Amino acid sequence: MSSIGDYCAVACAELFRGDGAIMASPMGPIPKLGAQLAKATFEPDLILTDGVATIVDLEGRKIGWMPYQRVFDMVWSGKRHVLMGASQIDRGGNQNISCIGDYDRPKVMLLGARGAPGNTACHPTSYFIGRHSRRIFVPSVDMISGIGVDNGAFEIRAVVTNLGVFDFVSGAMGIRSLHPGVELADVVEQTGFELHIPEEIRRTRAPTTAESEWLERLDPDARIRGSVQ
């Protein structure tokens, strides 16, 4: 039986479907597993990276490197797809990884905006959030680090969480699919704003036989997949 971690890995892999030979920049274990799975199965031309400037193979071994300036060339040209996290995200897909609370007197300082402004303005961006909650899915982010669809983002493709997959095809965050065993009420309860709810709610697909074999090879002890509950 597939675990929630399996469904999340497959959903993250699906984010890269159709991307072809672009630079994939997955930030975190599940995003990395998803990008590896995509390359191993349906997107063989995908260029895997460590999230920055090192090019890696399916096993994570270094096979190349580019000068940091070239990374920005890829960003500005749109030839990159980053799959990153969020401390807060709102209905328009605006993301915060900078601070919690008022910017002048924050309660908590976080990473800072880092590359989020350039990412969201110049190339496809997706998000993985391991624990879907109202603390993260908020009516308004405390600071916009990465811009959303309502602020001119290049493309916010989707948000994958432990509950489901969410996109912005309606112009605001809506449900693309829910993972097996997840009820609509669970999602509504854990989201701090109104979601677009389609007439028919799909279920996130399970891994194929080939994908299951690759997941076992890439994550043999299921330590990565087991981190998602």
ChimeraX commands (.cxc) that place a marker at each C-alpha (Angstrom):
marker #1 position 0.00,0.00,0.00 radius 0.5
marker #1 position 1.31,3.44,-0.92 radius 0.5
marker #1 position 2.03,5.90,1.90 radius 0.5
marker #1 position 1.24,9.62,2.02 radius 0.5
marker #1 position 4.95,10.14,1.34 radius 0.5
marker #1 position 4.65,8.10,-1.85 radius 0.5
marker #1 position 1.72,10.22,-3.03 radius 0.5
marker #1 position 3.63,13.43,-2.23 radius 0.5
marker #1 position 6.71,12.22,-4.12 radius 0.5
marker #1 position 4.61,11.34,-7.16 radius 0.5
marker #1 position 2.76,14.66,-6.99 radius 0.5
marker #1 position 6.08,16.52,-6.84 radius 0.5
marker #1 position 7.35,14.51,-9.81 radius 0.5
marker #1 position 4.23,15.45,-11.79 radius 0.5
marker #1 position 5.07,19.14,-11.32 radius 0.5
marker #1 position 8.00,18.64,-13.71 radius 0.5
marker #1 position 6.01,16.83,-16.41 radius 0.5
marker #1 position 6.55,18.52,-19.77 radius 0.5
marker #1 position 9.47,20.66,-18.57 radius 0.5
marker #1 position 12.07,18.94,-20.75 radius 0.5
marker #1 position 15.70,20.09,-20.61 radius 0.5
marker #1 position 15.47,22.77,-17.94 radius 0.5
marker #1 position 17.27,23.17,-14.62 radius 0.5
marker #1 position 15.28,21.56,-11.81 radius 0.5
marker #1 position 15.99,23.05,-8.39 radius 0.5
marker #1 position 14.26,21.02,-5.69 radius 0.5
marker #1 position 14.66,22.36,-2.15 radius 0.5
marker #1 position 14.28,19.63,0.47 radius 0.5
marker #1 position 14.14,15.81,0.58 radius 0.5
marker #1 position 10.62,15.19,-0.82 radius 0.5
marker #1 position 11.04,17.76,-3.64 radius 0.5
marker #1 position 14.41,16.19,-4.49 radius 0.5
marker #1 position 12.85,12.72,-4.54 radius 0.5
marker #1 position 10.09,14.00,-6.81 radius 0.5
marker #1 position 12.55,15.53,-9.27 radius 0.5
marker #1 position 14.61,12.33,-9.31 radius 0.5
marker #1 position 11.48,10.28,-9.94 radius 0.5
marker #1 position 10.44,12.54,-12.81 radius 0.5
marker #1 position 13.84,12.21,-14.48 radius 0.5
marker #1 position 13.94,8.45,-13.95 radius 0.5
marker #1 position 10.54,7.88,-15.53 radius 0.5
marker #1 position 8.90,10.48,-17.79 radius 0.5
marker #1 position 11.27,13.50,-18.00 radius 0.5
marker #1 position 14.70,12.05,-18.92 radius 0.5
marker #1 position 16.05,15.39,-20.19 radius 0.5
marker #1 position 15.49,17.16,-16.88 radius 0.5
marker #1 position 18.72,18.63,-15.48 radius 0.5
marker #1 position 18.94,17.80,-11.78 radius 0.5
marker #1 position 20.78,20.15,-9.44 radius 0.5
marker #1 position 21.52,20.39,-5.74 radius 0.5
marker #1 position 19.27,23.45,-5.69 radius 0.5
marker #1 position 22.10,25.84,-6.57 radius 0.5
marker #1 position 24.90,25.38,-9.11 radius 0.5
marker #1 position 25.97,21.73,-8.92 radius 0.5
marker #1 position 24.52,19.33,-11.50 radius 0.5
marker #1 position 23.87,15.84,-10.10 radius 0.5
marker #1 position 22.82,12.42,-11.36 radius 0.5
marker #1 position 19.91,10.32,-10.13 radius 0.5
marker #1 position 21.94,9.14,-7.16 radius 0.5
marker #1 position 22.82,12.69,-6.17 radius 0.5
marker #1 position 26.45,12.41,-7.29 radius 0.5
marker #1 position 28.12,15.49,-8.73 radius 0.5
marker #1 position 28.48,15.31,-12.50 radius 0.5
marker #1 position 28.90,18.98,-13.33 radius 0.5
marker #1 position 29.03,22.54,-12.10 radius 0.5
marker #1 position 28.22,25.94,-13.53 radius 0.5
marker #1 position 29.60,29.36,-12.54 radius 0.5
marker #1 position 27.12,31.08,-10.27 radius 0.5
marker #1 position 26.56,33.79,-12.89 radius 0.5
marker #1 position 25.21,31.10,-15.22 radius 0.5
marker #1 position 22.64,30.15,-12.59 radius 0.5
marker #1 position 21.24,33.68,-12.81 radius 0.5
marker #1 position 21.30,33.44,-16.61 radius 0.5
marker #1 position 19.07,30.37,-16.29 radius 0.5
marker #1 position 16.80,32.20,-13.84 radius 0.5
marker #1 position 16.36,35.31,-16.00 radius 0.5
marker #1 position 15.76,33.23,-19.14 radius 0.5
marker #1 position 13.02,31.13,-17.52 radius 0.5
marker #1 position 14.94,27.85,-18.00 radius 0.5
marker #1 position 14.51,26.78,-14.39 radius 0.5
marker #1 position 11.78,25.32,-12.22 radius 0.5
marker #1 position 12.24,25.64,-8.47 radius 0.5
marker #1 position 10.30,23.53,-6.00 radius 0.5
marker #1 position 10.70,25.18,-2.63 radius 0.5
marker #1 position 9.00,25.61,0.74 radius 0.5
marker #1 position 7.01,28.36,2.43 radius 0.5
marker #1 position 6.60,29.58,5.99 radius 0.5
marker #1 position 3.39,31.30,4.90 radius 0.5
marker #1 position 1.40,31.27,1.67 radius 0.5
marker #1 position -1.85,33.02,0.81 radius 0.5
marker #1 position -4.76,32.56,-1.59 radius 0.5
marker #1 position -2.92,34.34,-4.39 radius 0.5
marker #1 position 0.21,32.20,-3.99 radius 0.5
marker #1 position 2.28,34.95,-2.36 radius 0.5
marker #1 position 4.95,33.26,-0.26 radius 0.5
marker #1 position 6.83,34.31,2.87 radius 0.5
marker #1 position 10.13,32.89,4.09 radius 0.5
marker #1 position 11.42,36.14,5.61 radius 0.5
marker #1 position 9.76,36.87,8.96 radius 0.5
marker #1 position 6.68,36.30,11.08 radius 0.5
marker #1 position 4.99,39.43,12.38 radius 0.5
marker #1 position 5.46,43.06,11.49 radius 0.5
marker #1 position 8.55,43.56,9.33 radius 0.5
marker #1 position 9.88,46.40,11.49 radius 0.5
marker #1 position 9.46,44.41,14.71 radius 0.5
marker #1 position 9.08,40.75,13.73 radius 0.5
marker #1 position 8.26,38.01,16.20 radius 0.5
marker #1 position 10.50,35.58,14.33 radius 0.5
marker #1 position 13.25,36.15,11.78 radius 0.5
marker #1 position 13.46,33.48,9.08 radius 0.5
marker #1 position 15.67,32.93,6.01 radius 0.5
marker #1 position 15.11,36.25,4.31 radius 0.5
marker #1 position 13.69,36.60,0.81 radius 0.5
marker #1 position 16.77,34.98,-0.77 radius 0.5
marker #1 position 16.04,34.00,-4.39 radius 0.5
marker #1 position 12.25,33.94,-4.06 radius 0.5
marker #1 position 11.62,37.33,-5.77 radius 0.5
marker #1 position 13.65,36.42,-8.86 radius 0.5
marker #1 position 12.32,32.87,-8.96 radius 0.5
marker #1 position 8.67,33.85,-8.93 radius 0.5
marker #1 position 9.13,36.72,-11.38 radius 0.5
marker #1 position 11.18,34.83,-13.97 radius 0.5
marker #1 position 10.40,31.11,-14.12 radius 0.5
marker #1 position 8.00,28.39,-12.92 radius 0.5
marker #1 position 7.84,28.01,-9.14 radius 0.5
marker #1 position 6.12,25.31,-7.12 radius 0.5
marker #1 position 5.90,24.66,-3.39 radius 0.5
marker #1 position 6.01,21.64,-1.10 radius 0.5
marker #1 position 4.63,22.03,2.41 radius 0.5
marker #1 position 4.90,18.93,4.57 radius 0.5
marker #1 position 2.24,19.89,7.12 radius 0.5
marker #1 position -0.83,21.70,5.82 radius 0.5
marker #1 position -2.08,24.08,8.51 radius 0.5
marker #1 position -3.67,27.50,9.12 radius 0.5
marker #1 position -0.32,28.75,10.41 radius 0.5
marker #1 position 1.07,28.39,6.90 radius 0.5
marker #1 position -2.03,28.88,4.71 radius 0.5
marker #1 position -2.90,32.39,5.85 radius 0.5
marker #1 position -5.26,35.14,4.58 radius 0.5
marker #1 position -2.30,37.49,4.04 radius 0.5
marker #1 position 1.42,36.79,4.36 radius 0.5
marker #1 position 3.39,38.96,6.77 radius 0.5
marker #1 position 5.93,39.75,4.05 radius 0.5
marker #1 position 5.90,38.89,0.37 radius 0.5
marker #1 position 9.13,37.06,-0.39 radius 0.5
marker #1 position 7.89,35.36,-3.55 radius 0.5
marker #1 position 5.13,37.00,-5.56 radius 0.5
marker #1 position 1.88,35.18,-6.33 radius 0.5
marker #1 position -0.41,35.08,-9.33 radius 0.5
marker #1 position -2.20,38.22,-8.12 radius 0.5
marker #1 position 1.10,40.12,-8.17 radius 0.5
marker #1 position 2.39,39.10,-11.58 radius 0.5
marker #1 position 4.23,35.83,-10.91 radius 0.5
marker #1 position 5.67,34.14,-13.98 radius 0.5
marker #1 position 3.95,30.86,-13.05 radius 0.5
marker #1 position 3.00,29.36,-9.71 radius 0.5
marker #1 position 2.43,25.85,-10.96 radius 0.5
marker #1 position 1.13,24.10,-7.84 radius 0.5
marker #1 position 1.45,23.54,-4.11 radius 0.5
marker #1 position 1.86,19.99,-2.83 radius 0.5
marker #1 position 1.08,19.26,0.83 radius 0.5
marker #1 position 0.43,16.22,3.00 radius 0.5
marker #1 position -3.28,16.70,2.24 radius 0.5
marker #1 position -3.34,17.26,-1.50 radius 0.5
marker #1 position -2.29,19.27,-4.55 radius 0.5
marker #1 position -3.45,22.85,-5.09 radius 0.5
marker #1 position -3.16,25.11,-8.13 radius 0.5
marker #1 position -4.14,28.55,-9.39 radius 0.5
marker #1 position -5.97,27.84,-12.63 radius 0.5
marker #1 position -9.00,29.74,-11.30 radius 0.5
marker #1 position -6.86,32.79,-10.47 radius 0.5
marker #1 position -6.68,31.86,-6.79 radius 0.5
marker #1 position -5.63,28.76,-4.90 radius 0.5
marker #1 position -7.92,25.83,-5.56 radius 0.5
marker #1 position -7.97,22.09,-5.11 radius 0.5
marker #1 position -6.43,20.03,-7.92 radius 0.5
marker #1 position -6.56,16.73,-6.04 radius 0.5
marker #1 position -6.76,15.34,-2.53 radius 0.5
marker #1 position -4.66,12.42,-1.34 radius 0.5
marker #1 position -6.49,9.17,-0.53 radius 0.5
marker #1 position -8.13,9.24,2.89 radius 0.5
marker #1 position -8.23,13.05,3.02 radius 0.5
marker #1 position -11.67,14.63,3.25 radius 0.5
marker #1 position -12.62,18.06,1.97 radius 0.5
marker #1 position -13.52,19.10,5.53 radius 0.5
marker #1 position -9.95,18.32,6.64 radius 0.5
marker #1 position -8.54,20.72,4.06 radius 0.5
marker #1 position -11.06,23.48,4.74 radius 0.5
marker #1 position -10.35,23.25,8.47 radius 0.5
marker #1 position -6.60,23.56,7.98 radius 0.5
marker #1 position -6.70,26.44,5.45 radius 0.5
marker #1 position -6.98,30.04,6.62 radius 0.5
marker #1 position -8.77,31.32,3.51 radius 0.5
marker #1 position -11.47,30.24,1.08 radius 0.5
marker #1 position -10.26,27.73,-1.48 radius 0.5
marker #1 position -11.69,27.32,-4.96 radius 0.5
marker #1 position -13.43,23.93,-4.81 radius 0.5
marker #1 position -14.15,22.22,-8.15 radius 0.5
marker #1 position -17.45,20.44,-8.75 radius 0.5
marker #1 position -15.63,17.11,-8.87 radius 0.5
marker #1 position -12.66,16.57,-6.57 radius 0.5
marker #1 position -10.05,14.21,-7.96 radius 0.5
marker #1 position -7.72,11.96,-6.00 radius 0.5
marker #1 position -3.94,12.19,-6.32 radius 0.5
marker #1 position -2.77,9.28,-8.39 radius 0.5
marker #1 position -0.82,6.41,-6.88 radius 0.5
marker #1 position 2.67,5.54,-8.13 radius 0.5
marker #1 position 2.88,3.18,-11.07 radius 0.5
marker #1 position 4.74,-0.11,-10.70 radius 0.5
marker #1 position 7.83,1.42,-12.30 radius 0.5
marker #1 position 7.60,4.50,-10.06 radius 0.5
marker #1 position 7.26,2.33,-6.95 radius 0.5
marker #1 position 10.39,0.43,-7.96 radius 0.5
marker #1 position 12.28,3.70,-8.42 radius 0.5
marker #1 position 11.04,5.06,-5.09 radius 0.5
marker #1 position 12.38,1.96,-3.36 radius 0.5
marker #1 position 15.70,2.39,-5.14 radius 0.5
marker #1 position 16.00,6.12,-4.42 radius 0.5
marker #1 position 14.64,5.92,-0.86 radius 0.5
marker #1 position 15.27,2.28,0.16 radius 0.5
marker #1 position 14.46,2.64,3.85 radius 0.5
marker #1 position 11.53,5.03,3.18 radius 0.5
marker #1 position 13.13,7.54,5.53 radius 0.5
marker #1 position 12.26,10.44,3.23 radius 0.5
marker #1 position 8.73,9.29,2.42 radius 0.5
marker #1 position 8.13,8.36,6.04 radius 0.5
marker #1 position 8.80,11.95,7.13 radius 0.5
marker #1 position 5.40,13.00,5.73 radius 0.5
marker #1 position 2.36,12.21,7.87 radius 0.5
marker link #1:1,2 radius 0.2
marker link #1:2,3 radius 0.2
marker link #1:3,4 radius 0.2
marker link #1:4,5 radius 0.2
marker link #1:5,6 radius 0.2
marker link #1:6,7 radius 0.2
marker link #1:7,8 radius 0.2
marker link #1:8,9 radius 0.2
marker link #1:9,10 radius 0.2
marker link #1:10,11 radius 0.2
marker link #1:11,12 radius 0.2
marker link #1:12,13 radius 0.2
marker link #1:13,14 radius 0.2
marker link #1:14,15 radius 0.2
marker link #1:15,16 radius 0.2
marker link #1:16,17 radius 0.2
marker link #1:17,18 radius 0.2
marker link #1:18,19 radius 0.2
marker link #1:19,20 radius 0.2
marker link #1:20,21 radius 0.2
marker link #1:21,22 radius 0.2
marker link #1:22,23 radius 0.2
marker link #1:23,24 radius 0.2
marker link #1:24,25 radius 0.2
marker link #1:25,26 radius 0.2
marker link #1:26,27 radius 0.2
marker link #1:27,28 radius 0.2
marker link #1:28,29 radius 0.2
marker link #1:29,30 radius 0.2
marker link #1:30,31 radius 0.2
marker link #1:31,32 radius 0.2
marker link #1:32,33 radius 0.2
marker link #1:33,34 radius 0.2
marker link #1:34,35 radius 0.2
marker link #1:35,36 radius 0.2
marker link #1:36,37 radius 0.2
marker link #1:37,38 radius 0.2
marker link #1:38,39 radius 0.2
marker link #1:39,40 radius 0.2
marker link #1:40,41 radius 0.2
marker link #1:41,42 radius 0.2
marker link #1:42,43 radius 0.2
marker link #1:43,44 radius 0.2
marker link #1:44,45 radius 0.2
marker link #1:45,46 radius 0.2
marker link #1:46,47 radius 0.2
marker link #1:47,48 radius 0.2
marker link #1:48,49 radius 0.2
marker link #1:49,50 radius 0.2
marker link #1:50,51 radius 0.2
marker link #1:51,52 radius 0.2
marker link #1:52,53 radius 0.2
marker link #1:53,54 radius 0.2
marker link #1:54,55 radius 0.2
marker link #1:55,56 radius 0.2
marker link #1:56,57 radius 0.2
marker link #1:57,58 radius 0.2
marker link #1:58,59 radius 0.2
marker link #1:59,60 radius 0.2
marker link #1:60,61 radius 0.2
marker link #1:61,62 radius 0.2
marker link #1:62,63 radius 0.2
marker link #1:63,64 radius 0.2
marker link #1:64,65 radius 0.2
marker link #1:65,66 radius 0.2
marker link #1:66,67 radius 0.2
marker link #1:67,68 radius 0.2
marker link #1:68,69 radius 0.2
marker link #1:69,70 radius 0.2
marker link #1:70,71 radius 0.2
marker link #1:71,72 radius 0.2
marker link #1:72,73 radius 0.2
marker link #1:73,74 radius 0.2
marker link #1:74,75 radius 0.2
marker link #1:75,76 radius 0.2
marker link #1:76,77 radius 0.2
marker link #1:77,78 radius 0.2
marker link #1:78,79 radius 0.2
marker link #1:79,80 radius 0.2
marker link #1:80,81 radius 0.2
marker link #1:81,82 radius 0.2
marker link #1:82,83 radius 0.2
marker link #1:83,84 radius 0.2
marker link #1:84,85 radius 0.2
marker link #1:85,86 radius 0.2
marker link #1:86,87 radius 0.2
marker link #1:87,88 radius 0.2
marker link #1:88,89 radius 0.2
marker link #1:89,90 radius 0.2
marker link #1:90,91 radius 0.2
marker link #1:91,92 radius 0.2
marker link #1:92,93 radius 0.2
marker link #1:93,94 radius 0.2
marker link #1:94,95 radius 0.2
marker link #1:95,96 radius 0.2
marker link #1:96,97 radius 0.2
marker link #1:97,98 radius 0.2
marker link #1:98,99 radius 0.2
marker link #1:99,100 radius 0.2
marker link #1:100,101 radius 0.2
marker link #1:101,102 radius 0.2
marker link #1:102,103 radius 0.2
marker link #1:103,104 radius 0.2
marker link #1:104,105 radius 0.2
marker link #1:105,106 radius 0.2
marker link #1:106,107 radius 0.2
marker link #1:107,108 radius 0.2
marker link #1:108,109 radius 0.2
marker link #1:109,110 radius 0.2
marker link #1:110,111 radius 0.2
marker link #1:111,112 radius 0.2
marker link #1:112,113 radius 0.2
marker link #1:113,114 radius 0.2
marker link #1:114,115 radius 0.2
marker link #1:115,116 radius 0.2
marker link #1:116,117 radius 0.2
marker link #1:117,118 radius 0.2
marker link #1:118,119 radius 0.2
marker link #1:119,120 radius 0.2
marker link #1:120,121 radius 0.2
marker link #1:121,122 radius 0.2
marker link #1:122,123 radius 0.2
marker link #1:123,124 radius 0.2
marker link #1:124,125 radius 0.2
marker link #1:125,126 radius 0.2
marker link #1:126,127 radius 0.2
marker link #1:127,128 radius 0.2
marker link #1:128,129 radius 0.2
marker link #1:129,130 radius 0.2
marker link #1:130,131 radius 0.2
marker link #1:131,132 radius 0.2
marker link #1:132,133 radius 0.2
marker link #1:133,134 radius 0.2
marker link #1:134,135 radius 0.2
marker link #1:135,136 radius 0.2
marker link #1:136,137 radius 0.2
marker link #1:137,138 radius 0.2
marker link #1:138,139 radius 0.2
marker link #1:139,140 radius 0.2
marker link #1:140,141 radius 0.2
marker link #1:141,142 radius 0.2
marker link #1:142,143 radius 0.2
marker link #1:143,144 radius 0.2
marker link #1:144,145 radius 0.2
marker link #1:145,146 radius 0.2
marker link #1:146,147 radius 0.2
marker link #1:147,148 radius 0.2
marker link #1:148,149 radius 0.2
marker link #1:149,150 radius 0.2
marker link #1:150,151 radius 0.2
marker link #1:151,152 radius 0.2
marker link #1:152,153 radius 0.2
marker link #1:153,154 radius 0.2
marker link #1:154,155 radius 0.2
marker link #1:155,156 radius 0.2
marker link #1:156,157 radius 0.2
marker link #1:157,158 radius 0.2
marker link #1:158,159 radius 0.2
marker link #1:159,160 radius 0.2
marker link #1:160,161 radius 0.2
marker link #1:161,162 radius 0.2
marker link #1:162,163 radius 0.2
marker link #1:163,164 radius 0.2
marker link #1:164,165 radius 0.2
marker link #1:165,166 radius 0.2
marker link #1:166,167 radius 0.2
marker link #1:167,168 radius 0.2
marker link #1:168,169 radius 0.2
marker link #1:169,170 radius 0.2
marker link #1:170,171 radius 0.2
marker link #1:171,172 radius 0.2
marker link #1:172,173 radius 0.2
marker link #1:173,174 radius 0.2
marker link #1:174,175 radius 0.2
marker link #1:175,176 radius 0.2
marker link #1:176,177 radius 0.2
marker link #1:177,178 radius 0.2
marker link #1:178,179 radius 0.2
marker link #1:179,180 radius 0.2
marker link #1:180,181 radius 0.2
marker link #1:181,182 radius 0.2
marker link #1:182,183 radius 0.2
marker link #1:183,184 radius 0.2
marker link #1:184,185 radius 0.2
marker link #1:185,186 radius 0.2
marker link #1:186,187 radius 0.2
marker link #1:187,188 radius 0.2
marker link #1:188,189 radius 0.2
marker link #1:189,190 radius 0.2
marker link #1:190,191 radius 0.2
marker link #1:191,192 radius 0.2
marker link #1:192,193 radius 0.2
marker link #1:193,194 radius 0.2
marker link #1:194,195 radius 0.2
marker link #1:195,196 radius 0.2
marker link #1:196,197 radius 0.2
marker link #1:197,198 radius 0.2
marker link #1:198,199 radius 0.2
marker link #1:199,200 radius 0.2
marker link #1:200,201 radius 0.2
marker link #1:201,202 radius 0.2
marker link #1:202,203 radius 0.2
marker link #1:203,204 radius 0.2
marker link #1:204,205 radius 0.2
marker link #1:205,206 radius 0.2
marker link #1:206,207 radius 0.2
marker link #1:207,208 radius 0.2
marker link #1:208,209 radius 0.2
marker link #1:209,210 radius 0.2
marker link #1:210,211 radius 0.2
marker link #1:211,212 radius 0.2
marker link #1:212,213 radius 0.2
marker link #1:213,214 radius 0.2
marker link #1:214,215 radius 0.2
marker link #1:215,216 radius 0.2
marker link #1:216,217 radius 0.2
marker link #1:217,218 radius 0.2
marker link #1:218,219 radius 0.2
marker link #1:219,220 radius 0.2
marker link #1:220,221 radius 0.2
marker link #1:221,222 radius 0.2
marker link #1:222,223 radius 0.2
marker link #1:223,224 radius 0.2
marker link #1:224,225 radius 0.2
marker link #1:225,226 radius 0.2
marker link #1:226,227 radius 0.2
marker link #1:227,228 radius 0.2
marker link #1:228,229 radius 0.2
view
